[in-house]
Amino acid sequence: MKLSDAIDEIIIEMSPADGDKFSVIEHLLDVAMTAGKVQNREQALNDLIERERYLSTGYENGLAVPHAKSTAVSEIVLVFGLYREGIDFDSLDGLPTHFVFLLLSPVDTSGPHLQALALLARNFQTPEITQQLLRASTLTDVHNILKTFK
């Protein structure tokens, strides 16, 4: 699967955050499970938690990208959670996180995984993107904004 396909097929969640960053990761993983994108929940969760404990994936500008390579998926899985109230994700800038992209890739996929991380980091350097996403009121609005990522 190409990265553009992952954006086209992104799963979007716009519910209030409940709990800590690990609860958010687990919730977004459950969203992917419900969509039939993950074959082994326990393996995927272990891979994500292990990566997050190694080094926080909370970046700057309200962005977090918990990610892992996992045998639990056969193609790139991307789930986006929009948390307007913000959550503590141990971000680099110490500010609340509003945008969480859960990224899972097959273990034999390097290029697309790194491309996805770079794409997300690059687009969240643009303040207009973060403001547009915070103002988005529907899943369609969010999806249309995400499809502009280059």
Secondary structure, DSSP 8 states (H G I E B T S, - for coil): --HHHHHHT-EEE-----SSHHHHHHHHHHHHHHTT--S-HHHHHHHHHHHHHHS--B-STTEE--EEE-TT-SS-EEEEEEEEEEE----TT-S-EEEEEEEEE-TT--HHHHHHHHHHHHHTT-HHHHHHHHH--SHHHHHHHHTT--
